[in-house]
Amino acid sequence: MKSFVMAVAREHAGTWPVEQLRQFGQAYMTDPERWMVDMGEDWIAVVADQSIVEDIEPDALNRMRIWPGGTEFFLVEARTEAALRRYVETLPDDKNLLIDNDHGWIADVRTYKRAIANNDDWLHALA
């Protein structure tokens, strides 16, 4: 399984991270805070359970809590990196959001999209 954490300004959070899944197929709930889409040989899921912050390193957490109105966190999981890449490519540029690839690289979505377009190893890049 591959994954990353998305930090979204509370004012921009809402349900759109889950809505993004609908671009890949029929989304269904696997538990009250986890939505998933099966894509044949692949799958992708978004977890909106805020307890995921307990698994984030304190330094990374501090670097992602930058908005005065608060931050909502989402865990995005997939069977393959290709599915995660497709999800990032669909993320809106007009939202205040950061991605943490769990290797110390925390950046805005535009930076991640550029890394993907350049065929950089965005999912494993170090800070």
C-alpha positions in Angstrom: 0.0 0.0 0.0 1.1 3.5 -0.8 -0.1 6.7 1.1 0.4 10.3 1.9 -1.2 12.8 4.2 -3.0 15.9 3.0 -3.4 18.9 5.3 -6.2 21.3 4.2 -7.1 24.7 5.7 -10.3 24.1 7.7 -12.0 26.8 5.6 -11.3 24.8 2.5 -11.7 21.3 3.8 -15.3 20.2 3.6 -16.0 16.9 1.7 -14.2 17.7 -1.5 -11.3 15.3 -0.8 -13.7 12.4 -0.7 -15.6 13.9 -3.7 -12.4 13.7 -5.7 -12.6 9.9 -5.5 -15.7 9.9 -7.7 -13.5 10.8 -10.7 -12.2 7.3 -10.4 -15.4 5.3 -10.0 -18.2 4.6 -7.6 -17.0 5.6 -4.0 -18.3 3.6 -1.1 -17.7 3.7 2.6 -15.6 1.0 4.2 -16.1 2.6 7.7 -17.6 5.9 8.8 -14.4 7.9 8.0 -13.0 5.9 5.1 -14.2 6.1 1.5 -12.8 3.9 -1.3 -13.0 3.3 -5.0 -12.1 0.0 -6.7 -10.4 0.5 -10.1 -10.1 -3.0 -11.4 -6.6 -4.1 -10.4 -6.1 -1.0 -8.3 -8.0 0.9 -5.5 -7.8 4.3 -3.8 -9.2 5.5 -0.5 -9.5 8.7 1.5 -9.6 8.6 5.3 -11.1 11.7 7.0 -10.6 10.5 10.5 -8.8 13.3 12.4 -7.1 10.8 14.7 -4.5 10.2 11.9 -2.7 13.2 13.4 -1.5 10.8 16.2 0.7 9.0 13.6 2.3 12.2 12.2 5.7 13.2 13.5 5.4 16.3 15.8 7.7 18.4 13.6 5.8 17.5 10.4 2.5 18.2 12.2 3.7 21.7 13.2 4.8 22.4 9.7 1.4 21.5 8.4 -0.7 23.5 10.9 -0.1 26.8 9.3 -3.6 28.2 8.8 -5.1 30.5 11.5 -8.6 28.9 11.2 -7.2 25.4 11.7 -6.3 22.4 9.7 -8.1 19.2 8.7 -6.1 16.1 7.8 -6.8 13.3 5.3 -4.9 10.1 4.7 -4.9 9.1 1.0 -4.1 5.4 0.4 -3.9 3.3 -2.7 -2.6 0.0 -3.9 -0.2 1.6 -6.3 1.7 4.8 -6.7 0.0 5.3 -10.1 -3.4 5.7 -8.4 -2.0 8.2 -5.9 -0.4 10.1 -8.7 -3.7 10.3 -10.5 -5.4 11.6 -7.4 -2.8 14.3 -6.9 -3.1 15.4 -10.5 -6.9 15.9 -9.9 -6.4 18.0 -6.8 -7.6 21.7 -7.1 -4.9 24.3 -7.2 -7.2 26.9 -5.6 -7.4 25.2 -2.1 -5.0 25.8 0.7 -3.5 22.3 1.0 -0.2 20.6 1.7 1.0 17.1 1.0 3.3 15.1 3.3 4.7 12.1 1.5 5.8 10.6 4.9 9.4 11.0 4.1 9.7 14.5 5.3 8.8 16.3 2.1 5.9 18.7 2.9 4.9 21.0 0.0 1.9 22.5 -1.7 -0.1 20.7 -4.3 1.4 22.7 -7.2 4.9 21.7 -6.2 3.9 18.0 -6.1 2.2 18.3 -9.5 5.4 19.8 -11.0 7.4 16.9 -9.5 5.0 14.4 -11.0 5.2 16.1 -14.4 9.0 16.0 -14.2 8.8 12.3 -13.4 10.5 12.9 -10.0 10.2 10.3 -7.3 7.6 12.5 -5.5 6.3 9.7 -3.2 9.7 8.9 -1.7 11.5 12.2 -2.0 13.2 13.4 1.2 12.8 16.9 2.6 
